[in-house]
Amino acid sequence: MRENIIVRKQMIIFGKVQGCGFRRRIRDIADQVGVAGWVRNNQDNSVTVEMQ
């Protein structure tokens, strides 16, 4: 019998990630592969991604 294993990861991404459609692209990829989570812009121009 195989157990379901849930993995949750959080990443903070730096670089040119705001104003270029980065959050939308991450959401589209997550939808394609069945990953749940959220993405948000931070005040220091980084983006936080949490996925499960």
PyMOL commands that set and color helices and strands:
alter all, ss='L'
color gray80, all
select helices_A, chain A and resi 22-33
alter helices_A, ss='H'
color red, helices_A
select strands_A, chain A and resi 9-13+37-41+47-51
alter strands_A, ss='S'
color yellow, strands_A
deselect
rebuild
show_as cartoon
